[in-house]
Amino acid sequence: MLQKRLSEKKKRSANYEKARKRVEKWHNHIAFKRKDYQFKLAHKLCDMADTIFVEDIDVEDIDFRIMAKGFLGKHTVDAAFGQFRSILNT
């Protein structure tokens, strides 16, 4: 909804910049929530198990793109598997 409002503003106007900052703030909020959830999930998994095996999913692979276009496509892409895997490695 915020992006729709932004697209209707005249570029480089004061109202456009205010709307752009709101959109940027909202995207940062979502990214923080996702990362926080992933850290909590990784902590819980590490507490429950001694060893964790993760399948190596190539995000550029054709199969992943097909999976992203399916029924849960947006959820698949929003999950940020690469970021979660890097959190598990640390």
MDTraj code that builds the backbone (N, CA, C; nanometers):
import mdtraj as md
import numpy as np

residues = "MET LEU GLN LYS ARG LEU SER GLU LYS LYS LYS ARG SER ALA ASN TYR GLU LYS ALA ARG LYS ARG VAL GLU LYS TRP HIS ASN HIS ILE ALA PHE LYS ARG LYS ASP TYR GLN PHE LYS LEU ALA HIS LYS LEU CYS ASP MET ALA ASP THR ILE PHE VAL GLU ASP ILE ASP VAL GLU ASP ILE ASP PHE ARG ILE MET ALA LYS GLY PHE LEU GLY LYS HIS THR VAL ASP ALA ALA PHE GLY GLN PHE ARG SER ILE LEU ASN THR".split()
xyz = np.array([
    [0.0822, -0.1180, 0.0000],
    [0.0000, 0.0000, 0.0000],
    [0.0873, 0.1253, 0.0000],
    [0.1956, 0.1223, 0.0771],
    [0.2852, 0.2372, 0.0790],
    [0.3545, 0.2546, -0.0556],
    [0.3887, 0.1437, -0.1203],
    [0.4541, 0.1526, -0.2502],
    [0.3588, 0.2062, -0.3563],
    [0.2323, 0.1748, -0.3457],
    [0.1326, 0.2276, -0.4381],
    [0.1239, 0.3792, -0.4231],
    [0.1208, 0.4258, -0.3001],
    [0.1166, 0.5701, -0.2766],
    [0.2419, 0.6377, -0.3315],
    [0.3569, 0.5719, -0.3137],
    [0.4818, 0.6265, -0.3631],
    [0.4796, 0.6378, -0.5151],
    [0.4247, 0.5383, -0.5822],
    [0.4241, 0.5397, -0.7276],
    [0.3356, 0.6495, -0.7847],
    [0.2410, 0.6979, -0.7054],
    [0.1502, 0.8027, -0.7529],
    [0.2051, 0.9435, -0.7301],
    [0.3166, 0.9557, -0.6584],
    [0.3751, 1.0872, -0.6309],
    [0.4630, 1.1321, -0.7479],
    [0.4788, 1.2619, -0.7571],
    [0.5673, 1.3177, -0.8587],
    [0.7119, 1.3015, -0.8103],
    [0.7950, 1.2445, -0.8977],
    [0.9328, 1.2146, -0.8566],
    [1.0077, 1.3421, -0.8201],
    [1.0949, 1.3248, -0.7193],
    [1.1817, 1.4292, -0.6657],
    [1.1053, 1.5436, -0.5966],
    [0.9804, 1.5208, -0.5625],
    [0.9071, 1.6210, -0.4849],
    [0.9259, 1.5905, -0.3363],
    [0.8886, 1.6824, -0.2522],
    [0.9034, 1.6638, -0.1074],
    [0.8153, 1.5493, -0.0598],
    [0.6922, 1.5411, -0.1126],
    [0.6026, 1.4329, -0.0723],
    [0.6533, 1.2972, -0.1212],
    [0.7165, 1.2957, -0.2369],
    [0.7749, 1.1719, -0.2892],
    [0.8852, 1.1229, -0.1957],
    [0.9700, 1.2144, -0.1512],
    [1.0801, 1.1759, -0.0615],
    [1.0273, 1.1262, 0.0728],
    [0.9223, 1.1890, 0.1240],
    [0.8625, 1.1426, 0.2499],
    [0.8046, 1.0029, 0.2339],
    [0.7358, 0.9799, 0.1224],
    [0.6773, 0.8473, 0.0975],
    [0.7871, 0.7436, 0.0765],
    [0.8940, 0.7831, 0.0078],
    [1.0058, 0.6902, -0.0153],
    [1.0697, 0.6496, 0.1170],
    [1.0832, 0.7434, 0.2069],
    [1.1416, 0.7121, 0.3385],
    [1.0509, 0.6197, 0.4180],
    [0.9183, 0.6380, 0.4052],
    [0.8251, 0.5477, 0.4735],
    [0.8368, 0.4057, 0.4202],
    [0.8471, 0.3930, 0.2883],
    [0.8620, 0.2612, 0.2266],
    [0.9930, 0.1972, 0.2711],
    [1.1000, 0.2757, 0.2716],
    [1.2304, 0.2245, 0.3148],
    [1.2254, 0.1777, 0.4603],
    [1.1598, 0.2551, 0.5457],
    [1.1478, 0.2187, 0.6869],
    [1.0683, 0.0895, 0.7039],
    [0.9611, 0.0746, 0.6248],
    [0.8788, -0.0456, 0.6329],
    [0.9569, -0.1687, 0.5867],
    [1.0331, -0.1551, 0.4791],
    [1.1131, -0.2676, 0.4318],
    [1.2202, -0.3072, 0.5345],
    [1.2807, -0.2091, 0.5982],
    [1.3785, -0.2390, 0.7032],
    [1.3129, -0.3093, 0.8211],
    [1.1915, -0.2680, 0.8544],
    [1.1165, -0.3308, 0.9637],
    [1.0908, -0.4788, 0.9328],
    [1.0475, -0.5076, 0.8114],
    [1.0216, -0.6459, 0.7703],
    [1.1496, -0.7277, 0.7724],
    [1.2590, -0.6704, 0.7217],
    [1.3877, -0.7417, 0.7189],
    [1.4343, -0.7729, 0.8605],
    [1.4170, -0.6782, 0.9532],
    [1.4574, -0.7016, 1.0917],
    [1.3743, -0.8123, 1.1553],
    [1.2427, -0.8106, 1.1299],
    [1.1546, -0.9149, 1.1848],
    [1.1953, -1.0526, 1.1336],
    [1.2237, -1.0616, 1.0032],
    [1.2623, -1.1892, 0.9440],
    [1.3935, -1.2397, 1.0045],
    [1.4907, -1.1494, 1.0173],
    [1.6204, -1.1897, 1.0712],
    [1.6087, -1.2294, 1.2186],
    [1.5283, -1.1568, 1.2949],
    [1.5068, -1.1890, 1.4356],
    [1.4447, -1.3278, 1.4500],
    [1.3442, -1.3564, 1.3676],
    [1.2804, -1.4884, 1.3717],
    [1.3809, -1.5976, 1.3360],
    [1.4640, -1.5725, 1.2361],
    [1.5609, -1.6737, 1.1953],
    [1.6638, -1.6998, 1.3051],
    [1.7082, -1.5960, 1.3739],
    [1.8018, -1.6155, 1.4847],
    [1.7374, -1.6962, 1.5968],
    [1.6112, -1.6670, 1.6281],
    [1.5411, -1.7410, 1.7337],
    [1.5217, -1.8875, 1.6945],
    [1.4860, -1.9108, 1.5673],
    [1.4681, -2.0470, 1.5195],
    [1.6004, -2.1234, 1.5196],
    [1.7076, -2.0594, 1.4760],
    [1.8389, -2.1237, 1.4745],
    [1.8833, -2.1581, 1.6167],
    [1.8586, -2.0683, 1.7104],
    [1.8949, -2.0936, 1.8498],
    [1.8169, -2.2135, 1.9040],
    [1.6897, -2.2192, 1.8718],
    [1.6056, -2.3303, 1.9186],
    [1.6525, -2.4626, 1.8570],
    [1.6830, -2.4613, 1.7272],
    [1.7309, -2.5836, 1.6613],
    [1.8640, -2.6308, 1.7197],
    [1.9530, -2.5367, 1.7463],
    [2.0841, -2.5738, 1.8015],
    [2.0721, -2.6282, 1.9438],
    [1.9757, -2.5793, 2.0180],
    [1.9541, -2.6313, 2.1526],
    [1.8958, -2.7727, 2.1506],
    [1.8143, -2.8012, 2.0474],
    [1.7476, -2.9308, 2.0406],
    [1.8358, -3.0417, 1.9833],
    [1.9322, -3.0074, 1.8987],
    [2.0084, -3.1110, 1.8287],
    [2.1578, -3.0859, 1.8412],
    [2.2338, -3.1948, 1.8331],
    [2.3789, -3.1823, 1.8344],
    [2.4327, -3.1471, 1.6962],
    [2.3747, -3.2072, 1.5934],
    [2.4196, -3.1855, 1.4563],
    [2.2995, -3.1494, 1.3693],
    [2.3192, -3.0506, 1.2841],
    [2.2133, -3.0075, 1.1932],
    [2.2652, -3.0197, 1.0511],
    [2.1916, -3.0895, 0.9665],
    [2.2272, -3.1037, 0.8255],
    [2.1322, -3.0180, 0.7432],
    [2.1895, -2.9411, 0.6509],
    [2.1097, -2.8522, 0.5667],
    [2.1370, -2.8874, 0.4211],
    [2.0298, -2.9018, 0.3447],
    [2.0447, -2.9313, 0.2027],
    [2.0989, -2.8077, 0.1308],
    [2.1912, -2.8297, 0.0405],
    [2.2515, -2.7197, -0.0335],
    [2.1590, -2.6817, -0.1489],
    [2.0823, -2.5737, -0.1305],
    [1.9888, -2.5277, -0.2330],
    [2.0528, -2.4120, -0.3084],
    [2.0661, -2.4289, -0.4396],
    [2.1207, -2.3236, -0.5226],
    [2.0060, -2.2312, -0.5630],
    [2.0127, -2.1061, -0.5187],
    [1.9028, -2.0138, -0.5420],
    [1.8921, -1.9776, -0.6911],
    [2.0002, -1.9898, -0.7645],
    [1.9983, -1.9595, -0.9073],
    [1.9521, -2.0798, -0.9892],
    [1.9311, -2.1916, -0.9242],
    [1.8930, -2.3146, -0.9931],
    [1.7515, -2.3037, -1.0496],
    [1.7269, -2.3728, -1.1579],
    [1.5967, -2.3702, -1.2240],
    [1.4891, -2.4288, -1.1329],
    [1.5213, -2.5359, -1.0597],
    [1.4225, -2.5991, -0.9722],
    [1.3738, -2.5028, -0.8642],
    [1.4641, -2.4210, -0.8115],
    [1.4248, -2.3253, -0.7084],
    [1.3318, -2.2202, -0.7666],
    [1.3595, -2.1764, -0.8892],
    [1.2719, -2.0777, -0.9532],
    [1.1339, -2.1367, -0.9802],
    [1.1296, -2.2646, -1.0174],
    [1.0009, -2.3307, -1.0391],
    [0.9256, -2.3403, -0.9068],
    [0.9987, -2.3742, -0.7992],
    [0.9373, -2.3834, -0.6672],
    [0.8845, -2.2456, -0.6243],
    [0.9557, -2.1393, -0.6598],
    [0.9152, -2.0047, -0.6215],
    [0.7914, -1.9587, -0.6971],
    [0.7624, -2.0209, -0.8126],
    [0.6448, -1.9813, -0.8898],
    [0.5205, -2.0599, -0.8501],
    [0.5342, -2.1552, -0.7630],
    [0.4231, -2.2415, -0.7258],
    [0.3249, -2.1755, -0.6311],
    [0.2475, -2.2595, -0.5661],
    [0.1399, -2.2156, -0.4771],
    [0.1921, -2.1278, -0.3633],
    [0.3049, -2.1645, -0.3057],
    [0.3621, -2.0887, -0.1945],
    [0.4832, -2.0089, -0.2406],
    [0.4800, -1.9569, -0.3600],
    [0.5941, -1.8894, -0.4204],
    [0.6464, -1.7731, -0.3392],
    [0.5595, -1.6813, -0.3032],
    [0.6034, -1.5645, -0.2285],
    [0.6580, -1.6047, -0.0916],
    [0.5970, -1.7027, -0.0308],
    [0.6444, -1.7490, 0.0996],
    [0.7816, -1.8153, 0.0865],
    [0.8020, -1.8852, -0.0235],
    [0.9302, -1.9517, -0.0461],
    [1.0408, -1.8489, -0.0610],
    [1.0161, -1.7450, -0.1376],
    [1.1177, -1.6422, -0.1595],
    [1.1381, -1.5596, -0.0328],
    [1.0298, -1.5299, 0.0396],
    [1.0390, -1.4489, 0.1607],
    [1.1120, -1.5201, 0.2743],
    [1.1236, -1.6504, 0.2668],
    [1.1839, -1.7254, 0.3766],
    [1.3329, -1.6977, 0.3916],
    [1.3991, -1.6522, 0.2872],
    [1.5422, -1.6181, 0.2896],
    [1.6256, -1.7363, 0.3385],
    [1.6208, -1.8445, 0.2609],
    [1.6933, -1.9653, 0.2978],
    [1.8440, -1.9422, 0.3093],
    [1.8990, -1.8633, 0.2199],
    [2.0429, -1.8364, 0.2231],
    [2.0850, -1.7664, 0.3501],
    [2.0068, -1.6698, 0.3920],
    [2.0368, -1.5975, 0.5149],
    [2.0257, -1.6912, 0.6352],
    [1.9242, -1.7756, 0.6364],
    [1.9071, -1.8691, 0.7483],
    [2.0232, -1.9676, 0.7547],
    [2.0684, -2.0144, 0.6380],
    [2.1814, -2.1074, 0.6351],
    [2.3093, -2.0399, 0.6879],
    [2.3301, -1.9153, 0.6521],
    [2.4486, -1.8453, 0.7033],
    [2.4395, -1.8213, 0.8536],
    [2.3187, -1.7999, 0.9045],
    [2.3005, -1.7834, 1.0505],
    [2.3315, -1.9161, 1.1200],
    [2.2889, -2.0264, 1.0610],
    [2.3168, -2.1579, 1.1213],
    [2.4665, -2.1888, 1.1222],
    [2.5396, -2.1400, 1.0221],
    [2.6843, -2.1647, 1.0170],
    [2.7593, -2.0921, 1.1266],
    [2.7080, -1.9800, 1.1718],
    [2.7809, -1.9025, 1.2744],
    [2.7539, -1.9522, 1.4128],
])
top = md.Topology()
chain = top.add_chain()
for i, resn in enumerate(residues, 1):
    res = top.add_residue(resn, chain, resSeq=i)
    for name in ("N", "CA", "C"):
        top.add_atom(name, md.element.get_by_symbol(name[0]), res)
traj = md.Trajectory(xyz[None], top)
